[in-house]
Amino acid sequence: MSGPEHKKDIDPVTGVETMGHEWDGIKELNNPAPRWWLWVFYVCCIFSFGYWIVYPAWPTLNGNTAGIWGWTSYNKLVNEQAEIKTIQAAHTAKLEKAGFAQIQNDPDLYAFAVEGGRAAFRDNCATCHGSGAAGNIGYPNLNDDDWLWGGSIEAIEQTILYGIRSGHANARDSQMPAFGKDGVLESADVDAVTDYVLTLSGAEHKATYEKGATVFAENCAACHGDEGKGGRDFGAPNLTDKIWLYGGDRAQVYQTVFSAHAGVMPTWEARLDRNTIRELAVYVHSLGGGEPSESVTAPAPVE
């Protein structure tokens, strides 16, 4: 004899059968899953099964299944690197044959040289000049337009190639006398010319102005010029602006006059290949302070 027939519990509001249980007067409706959701679920299951077959997936005692396509992330990386090297080789070959004028007038080649120079700068130059090339005391800021030896790409390349006071036969080489330390000037003369030099960039005139002007004319003008605007033949800085390699307060300027400085930039000729040096020259020139080169107008700096 069969038991009593199961009676469906129908929700009176929605007309949907409930699951038959209740919590604090709340019943769960037995609604079916939406059809779109079921289709998505089925497609995902099929896709997952295919993925497990095609790609590496199942763990094994020796690693995992290789998949019927034999795909690996390592092979993908190798292929992508090979593609990049092919592109680089093409640009490098073009760069080797191009002059600076051609590089500046070819947007793709120019961008390639700038990016190559940026990478080389981080690896070789940022230690002294800073990651943003803003320099520091004794290390020039390469973002401004104040150049001791010239700011054209050719001049920058020569500086990178041979250095400054590096000992290379073709290095840029000059030396400011240590006027006080070597006894060239008396202490009072060093004081006077220090105060005079500061007036060239806007400092207030002092009582020693005339004496300082005389000392400057007799000892400093040969390199810095009669007006103190510098001379690139000697790497003599412009004293009329407010850009100072070793600091611009009175104590620092006095120390420069008294003891002088002899900073050294190494030659990179034997450390970097010629293409990398040329890329560095293009990159430094692009930083914002580069000067015209062979009447060529450079494209806007690459961000």
Phi and psi in degrees as a GROMACS rama.xvg file:
@    title "Ramachandran Plot"
@    xaxis  label "Phi"
@    yaxis  label "Psi"
@TYPE xy
-73.155  153.1  SER-2
-75.7284  -179.462  GLY-3
-64.5316  142.157  PRO-4
-64.5623  142.455  GLU-5
-70.3875  130.289  HIS-6
-101.934  124.605  LYS-7
-67.8573  139.926  LYS-8
-99.9508  108.129  ASP-9
-99.9371  129.854  ILE-10
-69.8985  124.777  ASP-11
-68.1146  -23.1702  PRO-12
-82.7107  -46.3183  VAL-13
-98.4075  -18.6837  THR-14
75.8244  14.4759  GLY-15
-101.607  141.104  VAL-16
-64.8895  141.066  GLU-17
-90.875  172.179  THR-18
-79.5772  -6.82908  MET-19
93.1758  0.739313  GLY-20
-122.948  164.621  HIS-21
-146.688  138.141  GLU-22
-126.953  116.625  TRP-23
49.0047  42.5  ASP-24
82.2929  2.70598  GLY-25
-104.679  128.96  ILE-26
-113.585  147.023  LYS-27
-93.9297  126.619  GLU-28
-78.1546  144.886  LEU-29
-93.391  61.309  ASN-30
-80.0398  136.368  ASN-31
-72.6677  154.338  PRO-32
-64.113  146.829  ALA-33
-59.3016  144.443  PRO-34
-62.1459  -38.9676  ARG-35
-61.8382  -36.438  TRP-36
-67.8525  -39.8192  TRP-37
-62.2619  -42.6355  LEU-38
-62.8569  -42.5145  TRP-39
-61.3432  -42.2669  VAL-40
-61.5626  -45.0886  PHE-41
-63.7657  -42.1411  TYR-42
-63.2517  -41.3101  VAL-43
-62.9656  -39.2314  CYS-44
-63.731  -44.6486  CYS-45
-63.7037  -43.2679  ILE-46
-62.2307  -44.5574  PHE-47
-61.4815  -42.0975  SER-48
-62.8235  -42.6572  PHE-49
-65.8666  -38.69  GLY-50
-62.0806  -42.4642  TYR-51
-61.2328  -31.1666  TRP-52
-80.9863  -41.8456  ILE-53
-79.3094  -42.6127  VAL-54
-106.264  161.336  TYR-55
-59.3851  131.073  PRO-56
-153.428  -59.167  ALA-57
-72.4948  127.803  TRP-58
-69.5359  142.238  PRO-59
-131.82  177.152  THR-60
-65.6799  -27.1843  LEU-61
-103.312  9.77623  ASN-62
140.018  -95.0449  GLY-63
-163.417  165.322  ASN-64
-66.2395  143.914  THR-65
-80.9581  -21.4135  ALA-66
80.5622  149.779  GLY-67
-69.827  -19.448  ILE-68
-88.7392  -14.434  TRP-69
65.66  25.8949  GLY-70
-75.039  140.017  TRP-71
-140.658  152.263  THR-72
-65.4822  -30.4216  SER-73
-65.0786  -46.0045  TYR-74
-63.0044  -36.5765  ASN-75
-61.8958  -44.4076  LYS-76
-62.4932  -43.6465  LEU-77
-60.6661  -43.2048  VAL-78
-65.1947  -41.5739  ASN-79
-66.9056  -39.7312  GLU-80
-65.6998  -37.9242  GLN-81
-63.8682  -39.1988  ALA-82
-64.2604  -43.2203  GLU-83
-63.7172  -42.3811  ILE-84
-64.4319  -34.5947  LYS-85
-64.5855  -44.1428  THR-86
-64.1264  -43.9557  ILE-87
-61.8513  -42.073  GLN-88
-61.7871  -39.6214  ALA-89
-64.8446  -44.1567  ALA-90
-69.2802  -38.3119  HIS-91
-64.3905  -42.1967  THR-92
-62.0555  -38.2784  ALA-93
-69.8305  -38.3574  LYS-94
-65.916  -36.5885  LEU-95
-61.2567  -32.4231  GLU-96
-95.1898  -10.5985  LYS-97
-91.9691  142.642  ALA-98
-83.197  170.406  GLY-99
-62.1971  -34.5182  PHE-100
-62.955  -43.2658  ALA-101
-66.4007  -39.8261  GLN-102
-61.0996  -44.4384  ILE-103
-67.9084  -26.6519  GLN-104
-94.4824  0.788934  ASN-105
-113.876  102.636  ASP-106
-54.7898  -42.7981  PRO-107
-66.8221  -44.9051  ASP-108
-67.8125  -38.0749  LEU-109
-63.2241  -45.7806  TYR-110
-62.8518  -39.5943  ALA-111
-63.0547  -43.8149  PHE-112
-65.9536  -40.7378  ALA-113
-63.8494  -44.9249  VAL-114
-67.1609  -38.576  GLU-115
-64.2474  -40.6843  GLY-116
-66.7351  -36.8399  GLY-117
-61.4499  -44.294  ARG-118
-65.149  -43.4955  ALA-119
-65.3523  -35.7269  ALA-120
-63.6848  -44.2469  PHE-121
-60.1941  -37.7801  ARG-122
-80.0386  -26.6276  ASP-123
-124.038  -25.7357  ASN-124
-114.389  -23.9426  CYS-125
-64.3605  -24.9232  ALA-126
-56.794  -39.8252  THR-127
-96.4841  -45.9004  CYS-128
-87.9652  -6.92569  HIS-129
88.1389  153.53  GLY-130
-63.1886  -28.4593  SER-131
-98.8781  9.06588  GLY-132
64.0779  22.8527  ALA-133
-81.7222  -6.65933  ALA-134
72.1229  -169.396  GLY-135
-163.999  -177.297  ASN-136
-58.056  119.966  ILE-137
88.7694  -7.15785  GLY-138
-126.498  115.331  TYR-139
-60.6022  145.604  PRO-140
-76.9515  121.656  ASN-141
-93.8522  4.67005  LEU-142
-93.2837  -18.3106  ASN-143
-91.6407  -174.1  ASP-144
-110.273  28.1054  ASP-145
-101.918  108.436  ASP-146
-120.668  128.919  TRP-147
-74.7428  -36.9022  LEU-148
-119.236  7.83393  TRP-149
112.366  143.733  GLY-150
-114.697  12.942  GLY-151
-74.3593  162.55  SER-152
-60.8001  -39.2637  ILE-153
-63.0119  -42.184  GLU-154
-66.6966  -40.2672  ALA-155
-64.3943  -42.3505  ILE-156
-60.3616  -42.6324  GLU-157
-62.9063  -41.007  GLN-158
-63.3083  -42.8424  THR-159
-66.6722  -42.95  ILE-160
-60.0484  -51.2256  LEU-161
-108.51  -15.8649  TYR-162
79.8215  -175.117  GLY-163
-125.316  122.24  ILE-164
50.2333  38.5736  ARG-165
-89.6811  -10.448  SER-166
95.21  -10.7363  GLY-167
-69.686  145.685  HIS-168
-60.5342  -29.2347  ALA-169
-103.777  11.8547  ASN-170
-65.9617  151.214  ALA-171
-71.6608  128.714  ARG-172
-144.393  123.155  ASP-173
-157.938  160.271  SER-174
-144.566  122.827  GLN-175
-75.1758  134.265  MET-176
-64.6373  147.992  PRO-177
-86.088  86.1233  ALA-178
-59.4516  -39.1372  PHE-179
-86.5538  -45.6241  GLY-180
-61.5841  -38.8845  LYS-181
-90.7919  3.05447  ASP-182
75.6193  17.6877  GLY-183
-68.8479  -38.3374  VAL-184
-123.778  148.609  LEU-185
-71.7624  161.63  GLU-186
-58.7743  -39.7195  SER-187
-65.5297  -34.9504  ALA-188
-69.4772  -38.6841  ASP-189
-62.993  -41.7784  VAL-190
-60.4154  -46.7945  ASP-191
-64.8424  -46.0043  ALA-192
-70.7495  -29.904  VAL-193
-61.9606  -47.78  THR-194
-63.8976  -36.6192  ASP-195
-66.055  -45.7372  TYR-196
-57.7516  -39.5429  VAL-197
-65.2861  -31.1779  LEU-198
-68.5608  -24.1353  THR-199
-63.798  -25.1819  LEU-200
-108.934  19.8595  SER-201
109.268  1.13896  GLY-202
-71.7497  160.204  ALA-203
-69.3988  141.45  GLU-204
-70.0982  141.992  HIS-205
-116.464  176.574  LYS-206
-61.9207  -23.61  ALA-207
-88.22  10.6703  THR-208
-56.437  -50.5547  TYR-209
-63.0381  -42.0746  GLU-210
-64.5561  -42.8374  LYS-211
-62.5014  -38.7548  GLY-212
-62.8449  -39.5752  ALA-213
-66.238  -45.133  THR-214
-61.048  -41.6611  VAL-215
-62.6177  -47.6068  PHE-216
-61.0426  -36.6006  ALA-217
-82.8545  -23.2876  GLU-218
-123.8  -24.3322  ASN-219
-115.975  -27.8123  CYS-220
-64.5858  -25.3605  ALA-221
-58.9525  -33.7298  ALA-222
-101.338  -44.5192  CYS-223
-85.8177  -8.8411  HIS-224
87.7849  156.798  GLY-225
-59.9357  -32.9646  ASP-226
-97.5152  2.37218  GLU-227
77.007  21.1047  GLY-228
-90.1029  8.35836  LYS-229
86.6925  172.253  GLY-230
-152.195  120.1  GLY-231
-74.7565  -18.4226  ARG-232
-63.3305  -26.3743  ASP-233
-115.166  0.367693  PHE-234
68.0415  26.7172  GLY-235
-83.8965  123.793  ALA-236
-70.3494  155.475  PRO-237
-73.5463  121.115  ASN-238
-95.6546  1.53754  LEU-239
-93.8785  -9.09835  THR-240
-98.8834  -172.033  ASP-241
-111.191  26.792  LYS-242
-100.792  118.1  ILE-243
-125.563  126.592  TRP-244
-71.9739  -36.0475  LEU-245
-116.044  21.1215  TYR-246
101.239  144.641  GLY-247
-115.332  7.46859  GLY-248
-80.255  169.08  ASP-249
-60.0953  -42.3981  ARG-250
-62.3646  -39.5221  ALA-251
-71.4281  -39.3389  GLN-252
-67.4893  -40.8237  VAL-253
-58.9018  -44.1554  TYR-254
-63.6149  -36.3987  GLN-255
-65.2257  -44.3363  THR-256
-66.997  -42.0213  VAL-257
-70.5424  -48.6769  PHE-258
-109.318  -18.8925  SER-259
65.3799  171.83  ALA-260
-133.319  152.504  HIS-261
-140.259  60.9641  ALA-262
-62.7775  149  GLY-263
-121.858  130.936  VAL-264
-108.651  130.093  MET-265
-70.5253  157.679  PRO-266
-80.5623  137.961  THR-267
-107.255  6.84478  TRP-268
-58.292  -41.2685  GLU-269
-94.2952  -3.34229  ALA-270
-101.935  -31.292  ARG-271
-124.131  148.08  LEU-272
-71.5174  162.858  ASP-273
-63.6888  -37.2581  ARG-274
-63.1383  -41.6863  ASN-275
-63.6063  -39.0817  THR-276
-64.8216  -39.2814  ILE-277
-66.8882  -39.2183  ARG-278
-63.6052  -40.5334  GLU-279
-60.6681  -42.6863  LEU-280
-62.1388  -42.701  ALA-281
-65.2806  -42.3039  VAL-282
-64.1602  -48.5503  TYR-283
-61.169  -40.2443  VAL-284
-63.2507  -30.1195  HIS-285
-80.4617  -8.54499  SER-286
-68.3193  -15.6374  LEU-287
131.287  -19.7692  GLY-288
-108.731  6.44753  GLY-289
-67.0757  146.069  GLY-290
-102.026  158.957  GLU-291
-54.4148  144.448  PRO-292
-125.257  115.349  SER-293
52.8102  41.76  GLU-294
59.0192  30.333  SER-295
-105.968  132.405  VAL-296
-92.1318  117.399  THR-297
-75.0417  148.462  ALA-298
-62.0897  167.176  PRO-299
-59.7853  144.307  ALA-300
-53.5664  139.188  PRO-301
-78.2016  127.064  VAL-302
